[in-house]
Amino acid sequence: MFLESPLIKELLKKRQRGYILRVLTLRFGELPADLASLVDKIKGKRRLDNLFEYSIICPNLEAFRTRLFSRTNGS
């Protein structure tokens, strides 16, 4: 019941967005200013899960950005 709260769900998504950005920063250094804004716009949990996993294995920021704009990765 607690995890079904819309507020809790949004807080968990916000946290996951932060994890994505943290992983990318640790791997590639300072991020382009627009990337955080683009990640913050992602709403679906499944899509966030996919992007988090990809942030760990993507070869570079350009590949991540391509995946970010793709609609075939669990959107």
Buried (B, 14 or more C-beta within 10 A) or exposed (E): EEEEEEEEEEEBBEEBBEBBBEBBBEBBEEBEEEBBEEBBEBEEEEBBEBBBBBBEEBEEBEEBBEBBEBEEBBE
